[in-house]
Amino acid sequence: MPFVVQSGSHQYLTDFGQKIIVNKLDAKENSTIELNVLHGFGDFKNTSTVKAKVIKQQKGPKLRVVKYKSKSNYHRQYGPRQQETILEILK
């Protein structure tokens, strides 16, 4: 049954065995971390934390940002990439 976990200031709807992408966490690959469970649905056992395994640290897709000023021929374009962590929820 699905449940809601919290990582930093974000909340994610997930289930056991699922992989989720969260903002960068200071954890090494193949290590386990604990996430707070905020709410469970259905037959979910009432636990306050759930364990997750860090699969990979990666960069997300490039976001395009364009600045433009009229009448001055000013165009600027850049694209930052957000740091991400892939987690697998363990039982």
Secondary structure, 3 states (H helix, E strand, C coil): CCEEEEECCEEEEECCCCEEEEECCCCCCCCEEEEEEEEECCCCCCCCEEEEEEEEEEEEEECCEEEEECCCCEEEEECCEEEEEEEEECC
